[in-house]
Amino acid sequence: MAKHTFSTLETFLIFLLVMMTAITVSLLSLLFITNGTIENHKGKSPQGSTLTQGPTVSQVSPVTSTPQPPLFQNFTGYHIGVGRADCTGQVADINLMGYSKSGQNARGLLTRLYSRAFIMAEPDGLNRMVFVSIDIGMVSQRMRLEVLNRLQSKYGSLYRRDNVILSGTHTHSGPAGYFQYTVFVIASEGFSNRTFEHMVTGIMQSIEIAHTNMKPGKLFINKGNVDGAQINRSPSSYLQNPESERARYSSNTDKEMVVLKMVDLGGNDLGLISWFAIHPVSMNNSNHLVNSDNMGYASYLFEQEKNKGYLPGQGPFVAAFASSNLGDVSPNILGPHCINTGESCDNANSTCPIGGSTMCIAMGPGQDMLDSTQIIGRMVYQGAKELYASASQEVIGPLISAHQWVNMTNVTVSLNSTHTAKTCKPALGYSFAAGTIDGCGTFNFTQGTTVSDPFWDTIRDQILGRPSDEIKECHKPKPVLVHTGELSKPHPWHPDIVDVQIITLGSFAIAAIPGEFTTMSGRRFREAIKAEFATYGMQNMTVVISGLCNVYTHYITTYEEYQVQRYEAASTIYGPHTLSAYIQLYKVLAKAIATDTVANLSRGPEPPFFKDLINPLIPNIVDRPPIGKKFGDVLQQANPTYRLGEVVEITFVGANPKNSAENRTHQTFLTVEKYEDISATWHIVHNDASWETRFYWHKGFLGLSNATIQWHIPNTAQPGIYRIRYFGHNRKQDFLKPAVIISFESTSSAFEVVTT
C-alpha cells in the first residue's frame, strides 16, 4: 500500500487531532469519578445491591417473591405473555449510538423506542423463557446484568441468565451512554445513568407486563424470502469465501425471514417475533432525532394494523422485528456512489478518485433518509404480514435453555484432527476507523487496509502505548490500530467474558449471538448447529440467529473474509478464528440440549459489573425562559388553515428534554388533538410515537432553548379543528438548594384541516 503524503491542510488537521486526543485523554482522567452523582451509582445498584469492581457480578438483593398468575395446565401448546414498554431515555445532550460520529448528538425525537418482551412457558409453567427485543443499538453487558439482578430480586429463580435473552434491534438512532467498557463509554462521551435507568426500567416493565398477561396459546413458525430490501455492503469480502460454498446460495445476503406467530387457544392474535438480516441504518449519520429506524417502522405498521383504535405504543398486540446475521447487510439498496461525482465506488476499498473513502456513500431508495426508512420498513412489514397470515407449522415440544459465560480471549479452536488455533485478546484494525458505505469514518482511513501506517502507529503508541507482539501476531493479517485487550484504564476497553446461549422450543432454536455475524458467518453457524442437533437425535431443527444479544462484541466474519480486512473484519475483535470459536462453543450447548445434559454445563467465569464510570461530558444546567416569557409560551403559532399533506409547525419556549427522562410526569412530548363536536371534547389522534410527528429541540445559551413541534398531516387525516400540545420538564435550582425537575405543558391555538 502506498505511503500517505499530507498537504499543509491535512498536516494541520492531524495536529489538531493529536491535540484533541491528548485533551480528551486528560479529560477522561479528570472525569474518572470517585464519588457518585446524579449520573452514576453511588456504589449501589438501584435495587440496593453492592457493586464490585472486578470479576464478580453485583450481589443479589433480597428476593421479594412475586405471586405467580394461576396457570391452566391441561392443554397442548405454551403459556404465552407479551408486553411492551417505553425505553427511550434521553433525546438531547447525548450521543446517538451506532455510527460513533462525534457531534451526532440527539436533538429531539422522531419516534419513541420500545422494549418488547415475550414469555413462553410449558403448560406446567416450570420451564419458560423470555425474549426481549429492544429498540436500541445493542445490548450492553451492564444492562443485562442489571436486568438479571432485578429479575432475581422480583421473581426469584424464575427468570435467569440461561432463559432470558435481551436483543437489540441495532437502530443507529438511539441514545448511547449505557455501557461499561471504555471503548463504548468514549463513543458515548460518558455513562448516563439517566438513560441507563430509563432503558432498564422499560425492559423490566415490558417483562412484568408479559408475565402478568400470560395465557394458554399456540406458536407457529413460517419462513419466506423478502426481496429488494437489502444489499451486501462488502461484496468483495463475500467473494473471498470458497466458490463451492457460494454456489449453494442464490444471493450474497440472507433474504429469508423467519416469523414466530403467537395466538391464544381461541386463535386470537397475541404477537409476533420476526428475524430478518438488515442493518437499521436507513437513517444516516447526519440524523439528530431519536428513532427506531426501518425495523422500528415495521413494528409500528404491524402494531397499528393489529391494534386498531390505539395510539402508537399502546394496545395488546406486540410485534418485534429482531436482528439477525446483518453484519454486512445494508438497506441502502441504490449502492455506494461518490457523492461529489455520482460515479460508483463499489470497489474493494470503497474509495472515490476525488475525496477518497469519505465521499463513498450508499443511498436508500427514497427521496431522503426518512422516506427510505419508511420504504424499507414497509417492505419488511409486508413480508412479515404475509408470513404471519399463512403460518401453519405449529411449534410443539419441550422448552430447554442453555447458557455459559466464556472468556473469548483464550478459546482453543480445533481446526481439524491435527491442528488447533486460538482466539485473541480484543483489538480493532485500521479499517474499523474507515467506517462503512452506510457511514464513513474520518481522516481518509480506507477499508481493506492490511498494512499499518507508521504515522498513526506513532500517534497510538504515544497516547495508548505500544501493542504487544503477541496481540499483533495473533490478529494477522489485521494491522492493529487499537489494542483494546491490553488497555484497562479506567476500566477494560472491551469485554473478555461473553454470553453464549441457545433456547429451544421443540424443533425451533434461538441462538443468542453477542455481536454481528456476516451473511456467510451466519450460514455456516446455522448449518453447524443444526447438524450438531441432528447428530444427537434432534432432526430438522430450525435455527434462527438473534443478533446483538446480551453483550456487544462488534462483528464476526468468516476466516476468509477476515483476510481482506474490510470494516467488518477489522471489527472482528477476537481475531481470525472468532467464528470457528463461536461455532465450537454453541455446538457444546446444542449437544447438551439434545442429550439432556444442560445441568452438567459449567457456568463459566462471571463478567464484571463496574462502578465509578465516567460522567457525561455535558453538564446539567438550569433551564431559563427568555425575559418576560415562561416555559411553554408559544413563539410561533399555527396558521388558521392547513390542507392534507401540509406541515403544521409550532415553536414553544422550551426546556431541556433530557429532564423528561428523570421526571416522567408526562409520557409524551406532544399530542395532536381533534375537537369532537358531539362530545365537545378534544381527542388525541397522535403522540410523539407517531411517525407523522417531529419534536425538535433547539439549544441556546445559558439554559435558553426552544422546542419545535411538526405534524406532517397525512392524507388519511379527517377534516376538522385541531390543536397541538407540548409537554416538558424544566430544571430549577434555587440558591444553596438541590435541583428539582418541574413539569409544564402548553397548548397551541386551534387550526382547521381541510381536504381542498
C-alpha positions in Angstrom: 0.0 0.0 0.0 1.4 3.4 -0.9 2.6 5.6 1.9 0.4 8.6 2.8 1.6 12.1 1.8 0.0 15.0 3.5 -0.9 18.5 2.3 -0.5 21.5 4.6 -4.2 21.4 5.4 -4.1 17.7 6.3 -1.0 18.2 8.4 -2.8 21.0 10.3 -5.9 18.8 10.8 -3.7 15.9 12.0 -2.0 18.2 14.5 -5.5 19.3 15.7 -6.5 15.6 16.1 -3.4 14.8 18.2 -4.1 17.8 20.4 -7.8 17.0 20.7 -7.0 13.4 21.6 -4.5 14.4 24.2 -7.1 16.8 25.7 -9.7 14.0 25.6 -7.5 11.6 27.4 -6.7 14.2 30.1 -10.5 15.0 30.5 -11.3 11.3 30.8 -8.7 11.0 33.6 -10.1 14.1 35.3 -13.7 12.8 34.9 -12.9 9.4 36.3 -15.2 9.9 39.3 -14.6 8.8 42.8 -18.0 9.7 44.2 -21.4 9.0 42.6 -23.5 11.8 41.3 -26.9 12.0 39.8 -25.4 10.4 36.7 -23.8 7.5 38.4 -24.4 4.8 41.0 -23.0 5.7 44.5 -21.5 2.3 45.0 -25.0 0.8 44.9 -27.2 -0.5 42.2 -30.8 0.9 42.0 -32.0 -2.2 43.7 -29.7 -1.7 46.7 -27.1 -4.3 45.7 -23.4 -3.7 46.4 -21.4 -3.2 43.2 -17.9 -4.6 42.9 -15.1 -3.8 40.6 -13.6 -7.0 39.3 -14.7 -10.4 38.1 -17.9 -10.7 40.0 -21.5 -9.5 39.4 -23.3 -7.2 41.8 -24.5 -9.1 44.8 -28.2 -10.0 44.6 -30.7 -8.1 46.6 -33.0 -9.9 49.0 -35.7 -11.7 46.9 -39.2 -10.4 47.1 -41.2 -13.2 45.5 -44.0 -12.1 43.1 -47.1 -14.4 43.2 -47.5 -16.4 40.0 -50.6 -16.0 37.9 -52.6 -19.2 38.0 -51.7 -21.4 35.1 -54.1 -23.7 33.3 -52.2 -26.9 32.6 -54.5 -29.2 30.6 -53.8 -28.1 27.0 -51.3 -28.5 24.2 -49.2 -25.6 23.5 -47.5 -23.0 25.7 -48.4 -20.2 28.1 -47.7 -17.0 26.2 -47.3 -13.5 27.5 -46.4 -10.3 25.6 -45.6 -6.9 26.8 -44.3 -3.5 25.5 -42.9 -0.5 27.4 -41.1 2.7 26.6 -37.3 2.7 26.9 -36.4 5.9 25.0 -34.1 7.6 27.6 -32.6 10.9 26.7 -33.4 12.7 23.5 -31.0 15.5 24.0 -27.5 16.2 25.3 -26.3 12.6 24.5 -24.6 11.0 21.5 -26.5 8.6 19.3 -25.2 5.1 19.4 -24.1 3.3 16.2 -22.0 5.4 13.9 -19.5 6.6 16.5 -19.6 10.0 14.8 -18.5 12.9 17.0 -21.2 15.6 17.0 -24.1 13.3 16.1 -25.9 14.1 19.3 -29.6 13.8 20.0 -31.7 17.0 19.4 -35.2 15.7 19.5 -37.5 12.8 18.8 -38.9 11.2 15.7 -40.3 8.1 17.3 -40.2 6.5 20.8 -38.1 3.4 21.5 -39.7 0.3 23.0 -38.8 -2.8 24.8 -40.9 -5.7 23.5 -41.0 -8.8 25.8 -42.3 -12.3 25.0 -42.6 -15.1 27.6 -43.3 -18.7 26.7 -43.7 -21.5 29.2 -44.6 -25.1 29.2 -48.1 -26.0 30.4 -47.0 -26.7 33.9 -45.2 -23.3 34.0 -41.9 -24.6 35.2 -39.8 -24.4 32.0 -40.0 -21.0 30.5 -38.1 -18.4 28.5 -38.1 -14.6 28.0 -37.1 -13.0 24.7 -36.9 -9.2 24.7 -36.3 -7.2 21.5 -35.2 -3.6 22.4 -35.1 -0.6 20.1 -31.5 0.3 20.9 -28.2 -0.1 19.1 -27.1 -3.2 21.0 -27.5 -4.7 24.5 -24.7 -3.8 26.9 -23.3 -6.3 29.4 -24.0 -3.8 32.2 -27.7 -3.6 31.1 -28.1 -7.4 31.0 -26.5 -7.9 34.4 -28.7 -5.2 36.0 -31.9 -6.7 34.4 -30.9 -10.2 35.6 -30.3 -8.8 39.1 -33.7 -7.1 39.2 -35.5 -10.1 37.8 -34.0 -12.3 40.6 -35.0 -9.7 43.2 -38.6 -9.7 41.9 -39.2 -13.3 40.7 -36.5 -15.4 42.5 -35.1 -18.2 40.2 -37.9 -18.0 37.6 -36.0 -15.8 35.1 -32.3 -16.4 34.9 -29.2 -16.0 32.8 -30.0 -19.1 30.8 -33.6 -18.5 29.9 -33.6 -14.7 29.4 -32.4 -13.2 26.0 -32.0 -9.5 25.5 -31.6 -8.5 21.9 -31.1 -5.0 20.3 -32.7 -4.1 17.0 -29.5 -2.2 16.1 -31.0 1.1 15.3 -28.2 3.7 15.0 -30.5 6.5 16.1 -31.0 5.6 19.8 -29.2 7.2 22.7 -25.8 6.0 23.8 -24.4 6.1 27.4 -25.5 2.8 28.8 -22.2 0.9 28.6 -19.4 0.0 31.0 -16.4 -0.9 28.7 -14.2 2.1 27.9 -14.4 1.9 24.0 -18.2 2.4 24.2 -18.0 4.9 27.1 -15.7 7.0 24.9 -18.0 6.7 21.9 -20.9 7.7 24.2 -19.0 10.6 25.7 -19.7 9.2 29.1 -22.0 6.9 31.1 -25.5 8.4 31.5 -27.2 6.8 34.5 -30.3 8.7 33.5 -30.6 6.8 30.2 -29.4 3.5 31.6 -32.1 3.6 34.3 -34.8 4.6 31.8 -33.8 1.7 29.5 -33.5 -0.9 32.3 -36.8 0.2 33.8 -38.5 -0.1 30.3 -37.1 -3.6 29.8 -38.3 -4.7 33.3 -41.8 -3.2 32.7 -42.2 -5.0 29.4 -41.2 -8.3 31.1 -43.6 -7.6 34.0 -46.5 -6.9 31.6 -45.8 -10.1 29.7 -45.5 -12.1 32.9 -48.9 -10.7 34.2 -50.7 -11.3 30.8 -49.6 -15.0 30.3 -52.4 -17.2 28.9 -52.6 -20.6 27.1 -51.8 -20.3 23.4 -50.0 -21.7 20.4 -46.9 -20.9 18.5 -46.5 -21.2 14.7 -43.4 -20.6 12.5 -43.2 -19.6 8.9 -40.3 -18.8 6.6 -40.1 -16.9 3.3 -38.0 -14.5 1.3 -38.2 -10.8 1.4 -36.7 -9.4 -1.9 -35.5 -5.9 -2.7 -34.8 -4.6 0.8 -31.0 -5.3 1.2 -27.6 -5.4 -0.5 -24.3 -6.7 0.7 -22.1 -3.7 1.6 -18.9 -5.7 1.5 -19.3 -7.9 -1.7 -15.6 -8.2 -2.3 -15.2 -9.7 1.2 -18.1 -12.2 0.5 -16.3 -13.2 -2.7 -13.3 -14.5 -0.6 -15.4 -17.4 0.6 -15.0 -20.6 -1.3 -16.7 -20.7 -4.7 -18.2 -24.1 -3.9 -19.8 -22.6 -0.8 -21.1 -19.5 -2.5 -22.6 -21.7 -5.3 -25.0 -23.1 -2.8 -26.7 -19.8 -2.4 -28.5 -17.5 -4.9 -27.6 -14.3 -3.2 -24.8 -12.7 -1.1 -27.4 -11.7 1.5 -29.8 -13.8 3.5 -33.3 -12.9 2.2 -35.1 -15.4 4.3 -37.3 -14.1 7.1 -38.5 -16.3 10.0 -41.7 -15.4 11.8 -42.8 -16.8 15.1 -46.6 -16.3 15.4 -48.4 -16.2 18.8 -52.1 -16.8 19.3 -54.3 -17.8 22.2 -56.3 -21.0 22.2 -59.2 -19.2 20.6 -56.9 -18.2 17.7 -56.8 -14.5 18.7 -53.6 -12.7 17.8 -51.1 -12.0 20.6 -47.9 -11.1 18.9 -45.0 -12.0 16.7 -41.2 -12.0 16.5 -39.6 -11.7 13.1 -35.9 -12.3 12.4 -34.5 -10.8 9.3 -31.0 -9.7 8.3 -30.8 -6.0 7.6 -29.0 -3.1 9.2 -31.3 -0.4 10.6 -29.2 2.4 9.0 -31.7 4.0 6.7 -31.4 7.0 8.9 -27.8 8.1 8.2 -25.2 9.8 10.4 -26.5 13.3 9.7 -29.7 12.5 11.7 -30.2 14.0 15.1 -33.7 12.7 16.0 -34.0 9.6 18.2 -35.9 6.9 16.3 -36.2 3.2 15.8 -35.3 3.2 12.0 -36.6 0.8 9.4 -37.2 -2.2 11.8 -39.0 0.1 14.2 -41.2 1.3 11.4 -42.1 -2.3 10.5 -43.1 -2.8 14.2 -45.1 0.4 14.1 -47.0 -0.6 11.0 -47.8 -4.1 12.3 -48.9 -3.0 15.7 -51.0 -0.2 14.2 -52.6 -2.7 11.9 -53.5 -5.1 14.8 -54.2 -2.5 17.5 -57.0 -0.6 15.7 -58.1 2.5 17.7 -55.0 2.6 19.8 -52.2 5.2 19.7 -48.7 4.1 18.8 -47.0 2.2 21.6 -50.4 1.1 23.0 -52.6 -1.9 22.5 -52.4 -5.6 23.3 -50.7 -6.9 20.2 -46.9 -6.7 20.2 -44.7 -7.1 17.1 -40.9 -7.3 17.4 -38.6 -7.2 14.4 -35.4 -8.6 15.8 -31.9 -8.5 14.3 -30.2 -11.5 12.7 -26.9 -12.0 10.8 -26.9 -8.4 9.5 -23.2 -7.7 9.7 -22.6 -7.0 6.0 -26.2 -6.2 5.0 -27.3 -2.7 4.2 -30.8 -1.3 3.4 -29.3 1.4 1.2 -30.1 -0.5 -1.9 -29.0 2.0 -4.5 -25.5 1.1 -3.6 -22.4 3.2 -3.0 -21.7 6.2 -5.1 -19.3 9.1 -4.9 -21.4 11.9 -3.6 -19.3 14.5 -5.4 -19.2 12.9 -8.8 -22.1 10.4 -8.9 -19.9 7.5 -10.1 -20.0 4.1 -8.5 -17.5 3.4 -5.7 -18.4 -0.3 -5.3 -14.8 -1.4 -5.1 -12.6 -3.3 -2.6 -11.6 -0.1 -0.7 -14.9 1.9 -1.1 -13.0 4.9 -2.2 -13.6 7.7 -4.7 -11.0 9.2 -7.1 -11.6 12.6 -5.6 -12.1 12.7 -1.8 -11.3 9.1 -1.0 -13.5 7.0 1.3 -15.3 9.9 2.9 -17.1 10.6 -0.4 -18.3 6.9 -0.9 -21.8 6.7 0.5 -24.7 4.3 -0.2 -28.1 5.7 -0.6 -31.6 4.3 0.1 -34.5 4.2 -2.3 -36.3 7.3 -1.1 -36.1 11.0 -1.7 -34.4 11.4 1.7 -33.4 9.2 4.6 -36.8 9.3 6.3 -38.5 8.3 3.1 -36.0 5.5 2.7 -36.7 4.3 6.2 -40.4 4.0 5.5 -39.9 2.3 2.2 -37.6 -0.4 3.6 -39.6 -0.7 6.8 -42.8 -1.2 4.8 -41.1 -4.0 2.7 -40.1 -5.8 5.8 -43.5 -5.3 7.4 -45.3 -6.6 4.3 -43.1 -9.7 4.2 -43.9 -10.4 7.8 -47.6 -9.7 7.4 -47.8 -12.3 4.6 -45.8 -14.9 6.5 -47.9 -14.3 9.7 -51.2 -14.7 7.9 -50.1 -18.1 6.3 -48.2 -19.5 9.3 -49.4 -23.1 9.9 -46.4 -25.1 11.2 -47.1 -25.4 14.9 -44.2 -25.4 17.4 -44.6 -28.1 19.9 -42.2 -29.8 22.3 -40.2 -29.2 25.4 -38.7 -25.8 26.2 -34.9 -26.0 27.1 -32.4 -23.3 27.7 -28.6 -23.5 27.9 -26.1 -20.7 28.7 -22.5 -20.3 29.5 -20.1 -17.4 30.2 -16.9 -17.8 28.2 -13.6 -16.0 28.1 -13.4 -15.3 24.4 -9.8 -14.1 24.6 -8.4 -17.6 25.1 -10.5 -20.2 23.3 -8.6 -23.1 21.7 -10.3 -23.9 18.4 -10.0 -27.3 16.8 -9.5 -26.6 13.1 -9.2 -30.3 12.2 -8.0 -33.6 13.7 -4.4 -32.4 13.9 -4.4 -28.6 14.1 -5.7 -26.0 16.6 -5.7 -22.3 16.8 -6.7 -19.7 19.5 -8.7 -16.6 19.8 -7.0 -13.3 20.6 -7.3 -10.5 23.1 -9.5 -7.9 21.6 -8.2 -5.4 19.0 -9.6 -3.1 16.4 -7.9 -2.8 12.9 -7.2 0.1 10.7 -10.4 -0.4 8.6 -12.5 0.0 11.7 -11.7 3.7 11.5 -12.8 3.8 7.9 -16.4 3.1 8.7 -18.7 1.7 6.0 -20.6 2.8 3.0 -23.5 3.4 5.4 -21.5 5.8 7.5 -17.8 6.6 6.7 -15.1 7.4 9.2 -12.7 10.4 9.2 -9.1 11.2 8.1 -9.4 9.1 5.0 -8.8 5.6 6.5 -9.8 3.1 3.9 -11.5 -0.3 4.1 -9.3 -3.2 3.1 -6.2 -1.9 4.8 -3.8 -4.8 5.7 -0.6 -2.8 6.3 -0.2 -0.4 9.2 0.8 3.2 8.8 3.9 4.4 10.8 2.3 7.8 11.3 -0.9 6.5 13.0 1.1 3.8 14.8 3.3 6.6 16.3 0.3 8.6 17.5 -1.2 5.5 19.0 2.0 4.5 20.8 2.4 7.9 22.3 -1.2 8.1 23.6 -2.1 4.5 24.4 1.2 2.6 24.5 2.6 0.1 22.1 0.6 -3.1 21.4 2.5 -6.3 22.3 4.0 -8.6 19.6 1.6 -11.3 20.8 -1.5 -9.4 20.0 -0.2 -8.2 16.7 0.8 -11.7 15.7 -2.5 -13.2 16.8 -4.6 -10.8 14.8 -2.7 -11.1 11.5 -3.3 -10.0 8.8 -5.2 -7.3 10.7 -2.9 -4.3 11.3 -3.8 -3.4 14.9 -4.9 0.2 15.3 -6.1 0.0 18.9 -5.0 -2.9 21.2 -8.1 -2.7 23.3 -7.5 -6.1 25.0 -4.3 -4.7 26.6 -5.9 -1.4 27.8 -7.5 -1.4 31.2 -7.8 2.3 32.4 -10.1 3.5 33.7 -11.8 0.1 33.0 -11.1 -2.6 30.4 -11.8 -1.3 26.9 -13.5 -4.4 25.6 -15.2 -7.4 27.2 -13.3 -10.7 27.8 -16.3 -12.6 29.2 -19.3 -13.0 26.8 -22.6 -14.9 26.9 -23.2 -17.9 24.6 -26.9 -19.1 24.8 -29.4 -21.3 23.0 -33.1 -21.7 23.8 -35.2 -24.4 22.1 -38.9 -24.7 21.8 -39.4 -28.2 20.3 -37.8 -28.1 16.9 -37.2 -24.3 17.0 -33.9 -23.0 18.3 -33.0 -19.4 19.1 -29.2 -18.8 19.2 -28.4 -15.5 21.0 -25.3 -14.1 19.4 -23.3 -11.3 21.2 -22.4 -9.4 18.0 -23.0 -9.2 14.3 -22.5 -12.2 12.1 -21.9 -11.5 8.4 -24.1 -13.3 5.9 -21.8 -16.3 5.3 -20.8 -16.5 9.0 -24.5 -16.9 9.8 -25.0 -19.5 7.2 -22.0 -21.6 8.4 -23.2 -21.2 12.0 -26.8 -22.2 11.4 -25.7 -25.2 9.4 -23.2 -26.4 12.0 -25.7 -26.0 14.9 -28.4 -27.8 13.0 -26.1 -30.6 12.2 -25.0 -30.9 15.8 -28.6 -31.2 16.9 -29.2 -33.9 14.3 -26.1 -35.8 15.4 -27.7 -36.3 18.8 -31.2 -37.1 17.7 -32.9 -33.7 17.2 -33.7 -33.8 13.5 -34.9 -31.0 11.2 -34.3 -28.1 13.7 -35.0 -24.6 12.6 -32.1 -22.5 13.9 -32.5 -18.7 14.0 -29.8 -16.3 14.7 -30.7 -13.5 17.1 -28.1 -10.8 16.9 -26.8 -8.0 19.2 -27.7 -10.1 22.3 -26.6 -9.8 25.9 -23.2 -8.2 25.4 -21.7 -6.4 22.4 -18.5 -7.7 20.8 -18.7 -6.0 17.3 -18.5 -8.3 14.3 -17.9 -11.9 13.4 -16.6 -12.6 9.8 -15.5 -15.8 8.2 -11.8 -16.7 8.2 -11.7 -15.9 4.5 -13.4 -12.6 4.8 -11.0 -11.7 7.6 -8.1 -11.9 5.3 -9.0 -8.8 3.2 -9.8 -6.6 6.3 -12.8 -4.6 5.3 -14.7 -2.8 8.1 -16.4 -6.0 9.4 -13.2 -7.9 9.6 -11.3 -5.1 11.2 -14.1 -5.1 13.8 -13.8 -8.8 14.5 -12.2 -8.2 17.8 -11.2 -11.7 18.9 -9.1 -12.5 15.8 -9.4 -14.6 12.6 -10.8 -17.7 14.3 -13.7 -16.0 16.1 -16.4 -17.6 14.0 -14.9 -21.1 14.5 -14.7 -20.5 18.2 -18.4 -19.5 18.4 -19.4 -22.5 16.3 -17.5 -24.8 18.7 -19.0 -23.2 21.8 -22.6 -23.2 20.6 -22.2 -26.8 19.5 -21.5 -27.6 23.1 -24.8 -26.0 24.0 -26.7 -27.8 21.2 -25.3 -31.2 22.3 -26.2 -30.5 25.9 -29.8 -29.7 25.0 -30.1 -32.7 22.7 -28.6 -35.2 25.3 -30.4 -33.7 28.3 -27.1 -32.8 30.0 -27.6 -29.0 30.3 -27.3 -29.4 34.1 -23.7 -30.5 33.6 -22.6 -27.3 31.8 -20.3 -25.1 33.8 -21.5 -21.5 34.4 -18.1 -20.2 33.3 -16.4 -17.1 34.6 -18.8 -14.4 35.6 -18.5 -11.0 33.9 -17.7 -7.8 35.9 -20.1 -5.1 36.8 -18.1 -1.8 37.1 -18.8 1.1 39.2 -17.3 4.6 39.1 -17.9 5.1 35.4 -17.0 8.3 33.5 -19.6 11.1 33.8 -21.2 12.6 30.7 -19.2 15.5 29.3 -22.3 17.7 29.0 -23.2 19.1 32.4 -26.7 19.6 33.8 -27.6 23.2 33.8 -30.7 25.1 34.9 -33.3 25.9 32.3 -34.3 29.5 31.8 -37.1 31.2 29.8 -36.4 34.5 28.0 -37.2 37.6 30.0 -40.9 38.2 30.0 -41.7 34.6 28.9 -42.5 31.4 30.7 -41.9 27.8 29.7 -44.4 26.6 27.1 -45.2 30.1 25.7 -45.9 29.9 22.0 -43.3 31.7 19.9 -44.7 30.7 16.5 -48.3 29.9 16.2 -50.1 27.6 13.8 -51.7 29.0 10.7 -55.5 29.2 10.7 -55.9 26.5 8.0 -54.0 23.6 6.5 -54.6 21.1 3.7 -53.8 17.4 3.7 -50.1 16.8 3.0 -49.0 20.1 4.5 -46.9 20.5 7.7 -48.1 22.2 10.9 -45.1 23.8 12.7 -45.3 25.4 16.1 -42.4 26.7 18.3 -42.6 27.0 22.1 -40.3 28.3 24.8 -38.7 25.0 25.7 -36.6 23.2 28.3 -34.0 20.5 28.0 -35.9 17.3 27.1 -33.4 15.1 28.9 -35.2 16.3 32.1 -38.1 14.2 31.0 -36.0 11.0 31.3 -35.8 11.8 35.1 -39.2 13.1 35.9 -41.8 11.1 34.0 -44.9 13.2 34.8 -45.7 13.3 31.1 -45.3 10.2 28.9 -45.1 12.2 25.6 -43.6 15.4 24.5 -46.6 16.2 22.3 -50.1 15.4 21.3 -52.1 16.3 18.2 -55.8 16.6 19.2 -59.0 16.9 17.3 -62.1 18.6 18.5 -65.2 16.3 18.7 -68.4 18.3 18.3 -70.7 15.6 19.7 -68.9 15.3 23.0 -67.4 18.8 23.0 -64.0 17.3 23.9 -60.5 17.1 22.5 -59.5 13.6 21.3 -55.8 12.7 20.9 -55.0 11.4 17.4 -51.2 11.4 17.5 -48.5 11.4 20.2 -44.7 11.6 19.9 -44.5 7.9 19.0 -46.3 8.6 15.7 -44.2 8.8 12.5 -46.3 11.8 11.4 -44.9 14.0 14.2 -41.5 15.5 14.9 -40.1 17.0 18.1 -37.1 19.3 17.6 -35.1 20.8 20.4 -33.0 23.9 19.7 -30.4 24.6 22.4 -29.4 28.1 23.1 -27.1 29.7 25.6 -27.2 29.8 29.4 -30.2 27.4 29.7 -32.3 29.1 27.0 -34.0 26.8 24.4 -36.9 26.4 22.0 -39.0 23.4 21.1 -40.5 23.0 17.6 -43.3 20.5 17.0 -44.2 19.5 13.5 -47.2 17.5 12.3 -47.0 16.2 8.8 -50.7 15.9 8.0 -51.3 12.5 6.4 -53.8 12.1 3.6 -55.9 10.0 5.8 -56.5 12.8 8.3 -60.1 13.7 8.9 -61.1 17.4 8.3 -61.9 19.3 11.4 -60.5 21.5 14.2 -57.2 20.5 15.7 -54.6 21.8 18.2 -51.1 20.7 19.3 -50.0 20.4 22.9 -46.4 20.5 24.3 -45.3 18.7 27.5 -42.0 19.3 29.1 -39.9 19.5 32.2 -37.6 22.2 33.3 -34.7 22.0 35.7 -34.8 24.6 38.5 -32.3 25.3 41.3 -32.6 27.9 44.0 -29.6 29.2 45.8 -28.0 26.6 48.1 -30.8 24.1 47.3 -30.7 20.9 45.2 -32.0 21.0 41.7 -35.6 20.0 41.1 -37.5 18.9 37.9 -40.8 20.7 37.3 -43.4 19.7 34.7 -45.2 22.1 32.5 -47.5 22.0 29.4 -48.8 24.3 26.7 -51.4 24.4 24.0 -51.3 26.0 20.6 -54.2 27.9 19.0 -56.8 25.9 17.2 -56.5 25.4 13.5 -58.6 23.8 10.8 -57.6 20.9 8.5 -59.5 20.9 5.2 -59.5 18.5 2.3 -59.4 21.0 -0.6 
